[in-house]
Amino acid sequence: MVWGRFAAVGPGPLSIIEGNFQKFLKENVRSSVHELKLKHN
């Protein structure tokens, strides 16, 4: 499976998901928020 990230500030990189999707999200969502400079509302 492939995971793509995008936001109003622009796209993030594509990632290949191998194994458990929930584990992948736990390990990668924080870095995506930081890289895309998203703010918590």
PQR file of N, CA, C, O and H, with PARSE charges and radii, in Angstrom:
ATOM      1  N   MET A   1       0.854  -1.159   0.000 -0.4000 1.5000
ATOM      2  CA  MET A   1       0.000   0.000   0.000 -0.0000 2.0000
ATOM      3  C   MET A   1       0.908   1.232   0.000  0.5500 1.7000
ATOM      4  O   MET A   1       2.019   1.195   0.527 -0.5500 1.4000
ATOM      5  N   VAL A   2       0.424   2.314  -0.593 -0.4000 1.5000
ATOM      6  CA  VAL A   2       1.174   3.567  -0.646 -0.0000 2.0000
ATOM      7  C   VAL A   2       0.402   4.637   0.115  0.5500 1.7000
ATOM      8  O   VAL A   2      -0.822   4.722   0.018 -0.5500 1.4000
ATOM      9  H   VAL A   2      -0.479   2.344  -1.022  0.4000 1.0000
ATOM     10  N   TRP A   3       1.128   5.448   0.869 -0.4000 1.5000
ATOM     11  CA  TRP A   3       0.533   6.533   1.655 -0.0000 2.0000
ATOM     12  C   TRP A   3       1.078   7.847   1.126  0.5500 1.7000
ATOM     13  O   TRP A   3       2.293   8.035   1.065 -0.5500 1.4000
ATOM     14  H   TRP A   3       2.122   5.379   0.947  0.4000 1.0000
ATOM     15  N   GLY A   4       0.187   8.764   0.741 -0.4000 1.5000
ATOM     16  CA  GLY A   4       0.595  10.083   0.287 -0.0000 2.0000
ATOM     17  C   GLY A   4       0.094  11.145   1.244  0.5500 1.7000
ATOM     18  O   GLY A   4      -1.009  11.038   1.780 -0.5500 1.4000
ATOM     19  H   GLY A   4      -0.800   8.612   0.791  0.4000 1.0000
ATOM     20  N   ARG A   5       0.898  12.161   1.456 -0.4000 1.5000
ATOM     21  CA  ARG A   5       0.524  13.230   2.381 -0.0000 2.0000
ATOM     22  C   ARG A   5       0.430  14.542   1.624  0.5500 1.7000
ATOM     23  O   ARG A   5       1.271  14.855   0.782 -0.5500 1.4000
ATOM     24  H   ARG A   5       1.794  12.248   1.021  0.4000 1.0000
ATOM     25  N   PHE A   6      -0.615  15.306   1.943 -0.4000 1.5000
ATOM     26  CA  PHE A   6      -0.741  16.630   1.339 -0.0000 2.0000
ATOM     27  C   PHE A   6      -1.549  17.528   2.248  0.5500 1.7000
ATOM     28  O   PHE A   6      -2.368  17.058   3.038 -0.5500 1.4000
ATOM     29  H   PHE A   6      -1.298  15.051   2.627  0.4000 1.0000
ATOM     30  N   ALA A   7      -1.313  18.828   2.133 -0.4000 1.5000
ATOM     31  CA  ALA A   7      -2.022  19.834   2.923 -0.0000 2.0000
ATOM     32  C   ALA A   7      -2.028  21.126   2.126  0.5500 1.7000
ATOM     33  O   ALA A   7      -1.458  21.186   1.037 -0.5500 1.4000
ATOM     34  H   ALA A   7      -0.648  19.210   1.491  0.4000 1.0000
ATOM     35  N   ALA A   8      -2.661  22.149   2.652 -0.4000 1.5000
ATOM     36  CA  ALA A   8      -2.729  23.441   1.965 -0.0000 2.0000
ATOM     37  C   ALA A   8      -1.337  24.021   1.717  0.5500 1.7000
ATOM     38  O   ALA A   8      -1.136  24.756   0.750 -0.5500 1.4000
ATOM     39  H   ALA A   8      -3.124  22.100   3.537  0.4000 1.0000
ATOM     40  N   VAL A   9      -0.382  23.697   2.581 -0.4000 1.5000
ATOM     41  CA  VAL A   9       0.982  24.215   2.426 -0.0000 2.0000
ATOM     42  C   VAL A   9       1.798  23.446   1.397  0.5500 1.7000
ATOM     43  O   VAL A   9       2.890  23.876   1.025 -0.5500 1.4000
ATOM     44  H   VAL A   9      -0.546  23.100   3.367  0.4000 1.0000
ATOM     45  N   GLY A  10       1.280  22.315   0.935 -0.4000 1.5000
ATOM     46  CA  GLY A  10       1.977  21.548  -0.084 -0.0000 2.0000
ATOM     47  C   GLY A  10       1.981  20.056   0.205  0.5500 1.7000
ATOM     48  O   GLY A  10       1.501  19.610   1.247 -0.5500 1.4000
ATOM     49  H   GLY A  10       0.393  21.966   1.238  0.4000 1.0000
ATOM     50  N   PRO A  11       2.529  19.287  -0.734 -0.5600 1.5000
ATOM     51  CA  PRO A  11       2.544  17.833  -0.576  0.2800 2.0000
ATOM     52  C   PRO A  11       3.717  17.351   0.269  0.5500 1.7000
ATOM     53  O   PRO A  11       4.729  18.036   0.417 -0.5500 1.4000
ATOM     54  N   GLY A  12       3.554  16.181   0.803 -0.4000 1.5000
ATOM     55  CA  GLY A  12       4.647  15.497   1.482 -0.0000 2.0000
ATOM     56  C   GLY A  12       5.063  14.315   0.624  0.5500 1.7000
ATOM     57  O   GLY A  12       4.483  14.094  -0.439 -0.5500 1.4000
ATOM     58  H   GLY A  12       2.732  15.624   0.682  0.4000 1.0000
ATOM     59  N   PRO A  13       6.045  13.559   1.058 -0.5600 1.5000
ATOM     60  CA  PRO A  13       6.524  12.431   0.267  0.2800 2.0000
ATOM     61  C   PRO A  13       5.564  11.242   0.298  0.5500 1.7000
ATOM     62  O   PRO A  13       4.729  11.128   1.196 -0.5500 1.4000
ATOM     63  N   LEU A  14       5.693  10.372  -0.681 -0.4000 1.5000
ATOM     64  CA  LEU A  14       4.955   9.114  -0.686 -0.0000 2.0000
ATOM     65  C   LEU A  14       5.726   8.105   0.153  0.5500 1.7000
ATOM     66  O   LEU A  14       6.957   8.112   0.176 -0.5500 1.4000
ATOM     67  H   LEU A  14       6.371  10.465  -1.411  0.4000 1.0000
ATOM     68  N   SER A  15       4.990   7.238   0.843 -0.4000 1.5000
ATOM     69  CA  SER A  15       5.619   6.204   1.664 -0.0000 2.0000
ATOM     70  C   SER A  15       4.996   4.863   1.335  0.5500 1.7000
ATOM     71  O   SER A  15       3.795   4.774   1.078 -0.5500 1.4000
ATOM     72  H   SER A  15       3.990   7.233   0.825  0.4000 1.0000
ATOM     73  N   ILE A  16       5.804   3.831   1.343 -0.4000 1.5000
ATOM     74  CA  ILE A  16       5.324   2.470   1.149 -0.0000 2.0000
ATOM     75  C   ILE A  16       4.974   1.905   2.522  0.5500 1.7000
ATOM     76  O   ILE A  16       5.774   1.983   3.454 -0.5500 1.4000
ATOM     77  H   ILE A  16       6.779   3.903   1.552  0.4000 1.0000
ATOM     78  N   ILE A  17       3.771   1.334   2.642 -0.4000 1.5000
ATOM     79  CA  ILE A  17       3.330   0.746   3.905 -0.0000 2.0000
ATOM     80  C   ILE A  17       3.504  -0.759   3.809  0.5500 1.7000
ATOM     81  O   ILE A  17       2.918  -1.414   2.948 -0.5500 1.4000
ATOM     82  H   ILE A  17       3.121   1.271   1.884  0.4000 1.0000
ATOM     83  N   GLU A  18       4.313  -1.292   4.703 -0.4000 1.5000
ATOM     84  CA  GLU A  18       4.490  -2.737   4.796 -0.0000 2.0000
ATOM     85  C   GLU A  18       4.053  -3.157   6.188  0.5500 1.7000
ATOM     86  O   GLU A  18       4.595  -2.670   7.179 -0.5500 1.4000
ATOM     87  H   GLU A  18       4.789  -0.760   5.403  0.4000 1.0000
ATOM     88  N   GLY A  19       3.090  -4.044   6.275 -0.4000 1.5000
ATOM     89  CA  GLY A  19       2.644  -4.516   7.581 -0.0000 2.0000
ATOM     90  C   GLY A  19       1.424  -3.763   8.085  0.5500 1.7000
ATOM     91  O   GLY A  19       0.512  -3.459   7.316 -0.5500 1.4000
ATOM     92  H   GLY A  19       2.649  -4.440   5.469  0.4000 1.0000
ATOM     93  N   ASN A  20       1.409  -3.466   9.374 -0.4000 1.5000
ATOM     94  CA  ASN A  20       0.260  -2.923  10.079 -0.0000 2.0000
ATOM     95  C   ASN A  20       0.084  -1.425   9.814  0.5500 1.7000
ATOM     96  O   ASN A  20       0.998  -0.633  10.048 -0.5500 1.4000
ATOM     97  H   ASN A  20       2.150  -3.713   9.999  0.4000 1.0000
ATOM     98  N   PHE A  21      -1.102  -1.046   9.322 -0.4000 1.5000
ATOM     99  CA  PHE A  21      -1.390   0.349   8.979 -0.0000 2.0000
ATOM    100  C   PHE A  21      -1.400   1.242  10.218  0.5500 1.7000
ATOM    101  O   PHE A  21      -0.884   2.358  10.172 -0.5500 1.4000
ATOM    102  H   PHE A  21      -1.844  -1.689   9.132  0.4000 1.0000
ATOM    103  N   GLN A  22      -1.977   0.772  11.321 -0.4000 1.5000
ATOM    104  CA  GLN A  22      -2.015   1.574  12.549 -0.0000 2.0000
ATOM    105  C   GLN A  22      -0.607   1.846  13.067  0.5500 1.7000
ATOM    106  O   GLN A  22      -0.320   2.950  13.530 -0.5500 1.4000
ATOM    107  H   GLN A  22      -2.396  -0.135  11.359  0.4000 1.0000
ATOM    108  N   LYS A  23       0.263   0.859  12.993 -0.4000 1.5000
ATOM    109  CA  LYS A  23       1.655   1.046  13.417 -0.0000 2.0000
ATOM    110  C   LYS A  23       2.332   2.074  12.515  0.5500 1.7000
ATOM    111  O   LYS A  23       3.073   2.931  12.996 -0.5500 1.4000
ATOM    112  H   LYS A  23       0.029  -0.038  12.616  0.4000 1.0000
ATOM    113  N   PHE A  24       2.083   1.991  11.226 -0.4000 1.5000
ATOM    114  CA  PHE A  24       2.653   2.952  10.278 -0.0000 2.0000
ATOM    115  C   PHE A  24       2.224   4.375  10.626  0.5500 1.7000
ATOM    116  O   PHE A  24       3.054   5.283  10.658 -0.5500 1.4000
ATOM    117  H   PHE A  24       1.481   1.295  10.835  0.4000 1.0000
ATOM    118  N   LEU A  25       0.927   4.571  10.887 -0.4000 1.5000
ATOM    119  CA  LEU A  25       0.429   5.908  11.230 -0.0000 2.0000
ATOM    120  C   LEU A  25       1.068   6.421  12.515  0.5500 1.7000
ATOM    121  O   LEU A  25       1.475   7.580  12.587 -0.5500 1.4000
ATOM    122  H   LEU A  25       0.253   3.833  10.861  0.4000 1.0000
ATOM    123  N   LYS A  26       1.157   5.570  13.523 -0.4000 1.5000
ATOM    124  CA  LYS A  26       1.771   5.964  14.791 -0.0000 2.0000
ATOM    125  C   LYS A  26       3.204   6.442  14.594  0.5500 1.7000
ATOM    126  O   LYS A  26       3.646   7.397  15.234 -0.5500 1.4000
ATOM    127  H   LYS A  26       0.826   4.628  13.465  0.4000 1.0000
ATOM    128  N   GLU A  27       3.918   5.774  13.709 -0.4000 1.5000
ATOM    129  CA  GLU A  27       5.330   6.093  13.493 -0.0000 2.0000
ATOM    130  C   GLU A  27       5.544   7.272  12.551  0.5500 1.7000
ATOM    131  O   GLU A  27       6.627   7.856  12.550 -0.5500 1.4000
ATOM    132  H   GLU A  27       3.560   4.999  13.190  0.4000 1.0000
ATOM    133  N   ASN A  28       4.530   7.646  11.736 -0.4000 1.5000
ATOM    134  CA  ASN A  28       4.764   8.628  10.681 -0.0000 2.0000
ATOM    135  C   ASN A  28       3.923   9.898  10.728  0.5500 1.7000
ATOM    136  O   ASN A  28       4.302  10.884  10.095 -0.5500 1.4000
ATOM    137  H   ASN A  28       3.650   7.171  11.737  0.4000 1.0000
ATOM    138  N   VAL A  29       2.820   9.924  11.433 -0.4000 1.5000
ATOM    139  CA  VAL A  29       1.948  11.102  11.409 -0.0000 2.0000
ATOM    140  C   VAL A  29       2.623  12.317  12.037  0.5500 1.7000
ATOM    141  O   VAL A  29       2.540  13.413  11.484 -0.5500 1.4000
ATOM    142  H   VAL A  29       2.513   9.123  11.946  0.4000 1.0000
ATOM    143  N   ARG A  30       3.282  12.149  13.168 -0.4000 1.5000
ATOM    144  CA  ARG A  30       3.937  13.300  13.814 -0.0000 2.0000
ATOM    145  C   ARG A  30       4.979  13.939  12.912  0.5500 1.7000
ATOM    146  O   ARG A  30       5.066  15.164  12.836 -0.5500 1.4000
ATOM    147  H   ARG A  30       3.349  11.258  13.617  0.4000 1.0000
ATOM    148  N   SER A  31       5.768  13.123  12.230 -0.4000 1.5000
ATOM    149  CA  SER A  31       6.785  13.696  11.342 -0.0000 2.0000
ATOM    150  C   SER A  31       6.138  14.426  10.175  0.5500 1.7000
ATOM    151  O   SER A  31       6.662  15.439   9.712 -0.5500 1.4000
ATOM    152  H   SER A  31       5.697  12.128  12.292  0.4000 1.0000
ATOM    153  N   SER A  32       4.994  13.919   9.688 -0.4000 1.5000
ATOM    154  CA  SER A  32       4.281  14.601   8.600 -0.0000 2.0000
ATOM    155  C   SER A  32       3.763  15.955   9.053  0.5500 1.7000
ATOM    156  O   SER A  32       3.868  16.936   8.318 -0.5500 1.4000
ATOM    157  H   SER A  32       4.568  13.096  10.064  0.4000 1.0000
ATOM    158  N   VAL A  33       3.208  16.018  10.250 -0.4000 1.5000
ATOM    159  CA  VAL A  33       2.699  17.281  10.795 -0.0000 2.0000
ATOM    160  C   VAL A  33       3.839  18.285  10.896  0.5500 1.7000
ATOM    161  O   VAL A  33       3.675  19.453  10.542 -0.5500 1.4000
ATOM    162  H   VAL A  33       3.123  15.221  10.848  0.4000 1.0000
ATOM    163  N   HIS A  34       4.982  17.838  11.374 -0.4000 1.5000
ATOM    164  CA  HIS A  34       6.147  18.721  11.511 -0.0000 2.0000
ATOM    165  C   HIS A  34       6.665  19.163  10.140  0.5500 1.7000
ATOM    166  O   HIS A  34       6.912  20.351   9.932 -0.5500 1.4000
ATOM    167  H   HIS A  34       5.115  16.890  11.661  0.4000 1.0000
ATOM    168  N   GLU A  35       6.830  18.232   9.209 -0.4000 1.5000
ATOM    169  CA  GLU A  35       7.372  18.544   7.884 -0.0000 2.0000
ATOM    170  C   GLU A  35       6.465  19.485   7.098  0.5500 1.7000
ATOM    171  O   GLU A  35       6.950  20.356   6.376 -0.5500 1.4000
ATOM    172  H   GLU A  35       6.629  17.267   9.377  0.4000 1.0000
ATOM    173  N   LEU A  36       5.146  19.314   7.235 -0.4000 1.5000
ATOM    174  CA  LEU A  36       4.197  20.152   6.500 -0.0000 2.0000
ATOM    175  C   LEU A  36       3.838  21.420   7.269  0.5500 1.7000
ATOM    176  O   LEU A  36       3.019  22.216   6.809 -0.5500 1.4000
ATOM    177  H   LEU A  36       4.752  18.607   7.821  0.4000 1.0000
ATOM    178  N   LYS A  37       4.448  21.610   8.441 -0.4000 1.5000
ATOM    179  CA  LYS A  37       4.243  22.805   9.274 -0.0000 2.0000
ATOM    180  C   LYS A  37       2.765  23.047   9.585  0.5500 1.7000
ATOM    181  O   LYS A  37       2.271  24.170   9.492 -0.5500 1.4000
ATOM    182  H   LYS A  37       5.113  20.964   8.815  0.4000 1.0000
ATOM    183  N   LEU A  38       2.071  21.963   9.958 -0.4000 1.5000
ATOM    184  CA  LEU A  38       0.654  22.061  10.300 -0.0000 2.0000
ATOM    185  C   LEU A  38       0.509  22.500  11.750  0.5500 1.7000
ATOM    186  O   LEU A  38       1.369  22.217  12.585 -0.5500 1.4000
ATOM    187  H   LEU A  38       2.473  21.051  10.034  0.4000 1.0000
ATOM    188  N   LYS A  39      -0.582  23.189  12.040 -0.4000 1.5000
ATOM    189  CA  LYS A  39      -0.859  23.653  13.402 -0.0000 2.0000
ATOM    190  C   LYS A  39      -2.022  22.861  13.971  0.5500 1.7000
ATOM    191  O   LYS A  39      -2.929  22.462  13.241 -0.5500 1.4000
ATOM    192  H   LYS A  39      -1.281  23.419  11.363  0.4000 1.0000
ATOM    193  N   HIS A  40      -1.993  22.635  15.276 -0.4000 1.5000
ATOM    194  CA  HIS A  40      -3.079  21.947  15.971 -0.0000 2.0000
ATOM    195  C   HIS A  40      -4.208  22.937  16.223  0.5500 1.7000
ATOM    196  O   HIS A  40      -3.976  24.010  16.779 -0.5500 1.4000
ATOM    197  H   HIS A  40      -1.256  22.959  15.870  0.4000 1.0000
ATOM    198  N   ASN A  41      -5.427  22.589  15.820 -0.4000 1.5000
ATOM    199  CA  ASN A  41      -6.596  23.463  16.048 -0.0000 2.0000
ATOM    200  C   ASN A  41      -7.441  22.935  17.162  0.5500 1.7000
ATOM    201  O   ASN A  41      -8.464  23.533  17.497 -0.5500 1.4000
ATOM    202  H   ASN A  41      -5.615  21.717  15.368  0.4000 1.0000
TER
END
